[in-house]
Amino acid sequence: MKNTIRRIFNAKAPPPMIWEPIVYGRLYPDRPYFFTHVRQGMAKLPPELQAVFREAGGQVFVSRSHKKFLAGFPDVYKHIPGKEKLYYSNGYHNPNSKYVLMPQTTSYGVVIDTCMKKLLSALGVKINESSIVLHELGHMLDSLNDYNLSKSSDFIDAIKQDLNLHEGRKLSTKDRGKISMLSPHQYLDSDDDVSVANLEYKCRELFAELFSNIINGTTTISDVFPNSAIYVKNKIDECCAQHNATFPDFNPDTYPKMKIALV
């Protein structure tokens, strides 16, 4: 336990935050800064958004692996498709339990060495623990609104505007790859059940990736989807404004900081 605590706190760690992750079990000693990198991502959230997630009962767990975590929470299995193989890419957001899981490894290796990371890295998108946790928290914001943010016709219209913006233009190989990988272009004009389900999935993923991009202050995705990015940024601002309207005396400096829990 003492070694775990030593690895958690180091010179690069953010100061105590309104909303903190939870360490579940022992972490791998050969990745000492993993927890700090997760906290660094969470620290980039506006304090109002940290408070919203905390007050909604949201939790971020950091664990050695999906398997180690799920062994302690068997009820979670029934919510996760493909649970028998535990093939997940990086982080995981459970829409039924308001939690995000950040494993140091997956069933097939180190998190940031996964296939998804390699694909996005080839497109110029920087992937690390901070960007991954923010992607999953984009899903959490969406889920707190019953996924109506990513399913909104306004968001889909913004995506269409972005695709029309690039139509007929000469794009770089990386930008073409981002559009192909992240946009739901192939499902926009179909209304069968499979296409609708795929459209909703792709929109959720794009929303989460733009959320991560915006909070991180990068533009690798936002530049390709400018209208969609404006929509997501507006939703972040609306959420913060709504929290301040509900709690006009909110002060991030005096708001009680959350203690880091080791379970």
C-alpha positions as CSV (number, residue, x, y, z in Angstrom):
1,M,0.0,0.0,0.0
2,K,2.8,2.4,0.8
3,N,4.4,1.8,-2.6
4,T,1.1,2.5,-4.2
5,I,0.8,5.8,-2.4
6,R,4.4,6.8,-3.3
7,R,3.6,6.2,-7.0
8,I,0.4,8.2,-6.8
9,F,2.0,11.4,-5.5
10,N,4.9,12.9,-7.4
11,A,6.1,16.4,-8.5
12,K,3.9,16.3,-11.6
13,A,0.7,15.6,-9.8
14,P,-2.1,18.3,-9.8
15,P,-3.1,19.8,-6.4
16,P,-6.2,18.3,-4.7
17,M,-9.2,18.6,-6.9
18,I,-13.0,18.8,-6.5
19,W,-13.3,15.4,-8.1
20,E,-10.7,12.7,-7.7
21,P,-10.2,9.2,-9.2
22,I,-10.3,6.0,-7.1
23,V,-7.5,3.5,-7.1
24,Y,-8.8,-0.1,-7.1
25,G,-6.3,-2.7,-6.0
26,R,-2.6,-2.7,-6.6
27,L,-1.2,-0.9,-9.7
28,Y,1.6,-2.2,-11.9
29,P,4.9,-0.7,-10.5
30,D,6.4,-0.4,-14.0
31,R,3.9,2.4,-14.9
32,P,4.4,4.7,-11.9
33,Y,2.9,7.9,-13.4
34,F,-0.2,6.3,-14.9
35,F,-2.4,7.6,-12.0
36,T,-0.9,11.1,-12.2
37,H,-1.6,11.3,-16.0
38,V,-5.2,10.4,-15.3
39,R,-5.5,13.1,-12.7
40,Q,-3.8,15.6,-15.0
41,G,-6.6,14.9,-17.6
42,M,-9.3,15.4,-15.0
43,A,-7.7,18.5,-13.7
44,K,-8.3,20.2,-17.1
45,L,-12.0,20.0,-16.6
46,P,-13.7,23.3,-15.6
47,P,-14.3,23.2,-11.8
48,E,-18.0,23.5,-12.5
49,L,-17.9,20.3,-14.6
50,Q,-15.9,18.5,-11.9
51,A,-18.6,19.4,-9.4
52,V,-21.4,18.3,-11.8
53,F,-19.8,14.9,-12.2
54,R,-19.1,14.5,-8.5
55,E,-22.6,15.6,-7.5
56,A,-24.1,13.2,-10.0
57,G,-22.3,10.3,-8.4
58,G,-19.8,9.8,-11.2
59,Q,-16.6,7.9,-10.4
60,V,-13.3,7.3,-12.2
61,F,-11.6,4.1,-11.2
62,V,-7.9,3.4,-11.9
63,S,-7.1,-0.3,-11.9
64,R,-4.4,-2.7,-13.0
65,S,-6.7,-4.2,-15.6
66,H,-10.3,-4.6,-16.6
67,K,-10.3,-8.2,-15.4
68,K,-9.0,-7.3,-11.9
69,F,-11.6,-4.6,-11.6
70,L,-14.5,-6.6,-12.8
71,A,-13.6,-9.5,-10.6
72,G,-14.6,-7.3,-7.7
73,F,-17.7,-6.0,-9.3
74,P,-19.4,-9.1,-10.9
75,D,-22.7,-7.2,-11.4
76,V,-21.0,-5.0,-13.9
77,Y,-20.5,-7.9,-16.3
78,K,-24.1,-8.0,-17.4
79,H,-23.8,-4.4,-18.6
80,I,-20.8,-5.0,-20.8
81,P,-21.1,-6.6,-24.3
82,G,-18.3,-9.0,-25.1
83,K,-17.7,-9.5,-21.4
84,E,-16.4,-13.0,-22.0
85,K,-13.3,-11.8,-23.8
86,L,-12.8,-8.4,-22.1
87,Y,-11.6,-6.9,-25.4
88,Y,-11.7,-3.2,-24.7
89,S,-9.5,-0.5,-26.3
90,N,-8.4,2.1,-23.7
91,G,-10.8,3.4,-21.1
92,Y,-14.4,2.3,-20.5
93,H,-17.5,4.3,-19.5
94,N,-20.4,2.3,-18.1
95,P,-23.6,4.1,-19.0
96,N,-25.6,2.2,-16.3
97,S,-23.3,2.9,-13.4
98,K,-21.9,6.4,-13.9
99,Y,-18.3,5.2,-13.7
100,V,-15.3,5.4,-15.9
101,L,-12.7,2.6,-15.7
102,M,-9.0,3.4,-16.6
103,P,-7.0,0.2,-16.7
104,Q,-3.2,0.2,-16.9
105,T,-3.5,-2.8,-19.3
106,T,-6.2,-4.5,-21.4
107,S,-6.5,-8.2,-22.2
108,Y,-4.1,-7.7,-25.0
109,G,-1.4,-5.4,-23.7
110,V,-0.6,-1.9,-22.4
111,V,-3.4,0.6,-22.9
112,I,-1.7,3.2,-25.0
113,D,-0.1,0.5,-27.3
114,T,-3.5,-0.7,-28.5
115,C,-4.7,-0.8,-32.1
116,M,-6.9,2.3,-31.7
117,K,-4.0,4.3,-30.4
118,K,-1.8,3.3,-33.3
119,L,-4.5,4.2,-35.8
120,L,-5.2,7.6,-34.3
121,S,-1.5,8.3,-33.8
122,A,-1.0,7.6,-37.5
123,L,-3.6,10.4,-38.1
124,G,-1.7,12.9,-36.0
125,V,-4.0,12.5,-32.9
126,K,-2.0,12.4,-29.7
127,I,-3.3,9.6,-27.4
128,N,-2.3,9.3,-23.7
129,E,-4.0,8.6,-20.4
130,S,-5.1,12.2,-20.1
131,S,-6.8,12.3,-23.5
132,I,-8.4,8.8,-22.9
133,V,-10.0,9.7,-19.6
134,L,-11.3,12.9,-21.1
135,H,-12.8,11.0,-24.0
136,E,-14.6,8.7,-21.5
137,L,-15.8,11.7,-19.5
138,G,-17.3,13.1,-22.7
139,H,-19.4,9.9,-22.7
140,M,-20.3,10.6,-19.1
141,L,-21.5,14.1,-19.8
142,D,-23.5,12.7,-22.7
143,S,-25.0,9.9,-20.6
144,L,-26.0,12.3,-17.8
145,N,-28.3,13.8,-20.5
146,D,-29.6,10.4,-21.6
147,Y,-27.3,10.6,-24.7
148,N,-29.5,13.4,-26.1
149,L,-26.4,15.5,-26.7
150,S,-24.9,13.2,-29.2
151,K,-28.3,12.1,-30.6
152,S,-29.5,15.7,-31.1
153,S,-30.5,16.7,-34.6
154,D,-28.4,19.9,-34.0
155,F,-25.3,17.8,-33.6
156,I,-26.1,15.7,-36.6
157,D,-26.7,18.8,-38.6
158,A,-23.4,20.2,-37.5
159,I,-21.7,17.0,-38.6
160,K,-23.4,17.3,-42.0
161,Q,-22.2,20.9,-42.3
162,D,-18.6,19.8,-41.6
163,L,-18.8,17.0,-44.2
164,N,-20.3,19.4,-46.8
165,L,-17.5,21.8,-45.9
166,H,-14.9,19.3,-47.0
167,E,-16.8,18.0,-50.1
168,G,-14.8,18.6,-53.2
169,R,-11.8,19.9,-51.3
170,K,-8.3,18.4,-51.5
171,L,-7.6,17.1,-48.0
172,S,-4.5,15.7,-46.5
173,T,-4.3,11.9,-46.0
174,K,-4.6,12.4,-42.2
175,D,-7.7,14.6,-42.4
176,R,-9.4,12.1,-44.8
177,G,-8.5,9.4,-42.3
178,K,-10.1,11.3,-39.4
179,I,-13.3,11.8,-41.4
180,S,-13.4,8.2,-42.4
181,M,-12.7,6.9,-38.9
182,L,-14.7,9.4,-36.8
183,S,-17.7,10.6,-38.8
184,P,-20.9,8.7,-39.3
185,H,-21.0,9.7,-43.0
186,Q,-22.0,6.2,-44.2
187,Y,-25.1,6.1,-42.0
188,L,-26.6,9.6,-42.4
189,D,-28.9,8.8,-45.3
190,S,-30.2,5.4,-44.0
191,D,-33.1,4.8,-41.7
192,D,-33.0,1.0,-41.1
193,D,-32.4,-0.2,-37.5
194,V,-28.8,-1.2,-38.0
195,S,-27.9,2.1,-39.6
196,V,-29.7,4.1,-36.9
197,A,-27.8,2.2,-34.2
198,N,-24.5,2.7,-36.0
199,L,-25.3,6.4,-36.4
200,E,-25.9,6.8,-32.7
201,Y,-22.7,4.9,-31.8
202,K,-20.5,7.0,-34.2
203,C,-22.1,10.2,-33.0
204,R,-21.4,9.3,-29.4
205,E,-17.8,8.5,-30.2
206,L,-17.3,11.8,-32.2
207,F,-18.9,13.8,-29.3
208,A,-16.6,12.2,-26.8
209,E,-13.5,12.7,-29.0
210,L,-14.4,16.4,-29.5
211,F,-15.0,16.8,-25.8
212,S,-11.5,15.4,-25.1
213,N,-10.0,17.6,-27.9
214,I,-11.7,20.8,-26.5
215,I,-10.8,20.2,-22.8
216,N,-7.2,19.3,-23.8
217,G,-7.0,22.6,-25.8
218,T,-5.9,20.8,-28.9
219,T,-7.4,21.1,-32.4
220,T,-6.4,17.9,-34.2
221,I,-10.1,16.8,-34.4
222,S,-11.8,20.2,-34.0
223,D,-10.1,21.5,-37.1
224,V,-11.7,18.8,-39.2
225,F,-15.1,19.1,-37.5
226,P,-15.4,22.8,-36.7
227,N,-19.2,23.1,-36.5
228,S,-19.4,19.9,-34.5
229,A,-16.7,21.2,-32.1
230,I,-18.7,24.5,-31.6
231,Y,-21.8,22.4,-30.7
232,V,-19.8,20.3,-28.1
233,K,-18.1,23.5,-26.7
234,N,-21.5,25.1,-26.3
235,K,-22.8,22.1,-24.4
236,I,-19.9,22.2,-22.0
237,D,-20.4,25.9,-21.4
238,E,-24.2,25.4,-21.0
239,C,-23.5,22.6,-18.4
240,C,-21.2,24.9,-16.4
241,A,-23.6,27.9,-16.7
242,Q,-26.5,25.7,-15.5
243,H,-24.5,24.6,-12.5
244,N,-23.6,28.2,-11.5
245,A,-27.2,29.2,-11.9
246,T,-28.3,26.4,-9.6
247,F,-25.5,27.1,-7.1
248,P,-24.8,30.8,-7.4
249,D,-22.5,30.7,-4.4
250,F,-20.2,28.1,-6.0
251,N,-16.6,28.9,-5.4
252,P,-14.0,26.3,-6.7
253,D,-11.4,27.6,-4.2
254,T,-13.7,26.9,-1.1
255,Y,-15.6,23.9,-2.5
256,P,-14.5,20.8,-0.4
257,K,-11.8,18.8,-2.2
258,M,-12.3,15.1,-2.6
259,K,-9.9,12.7,-0.9
260,I,-8.2,10.1,-3.1
261,A,-9.5,6.7,-2.1
262,L,-7.6,3.4,-2.3
263,V,-9.9,0.4,-2.3
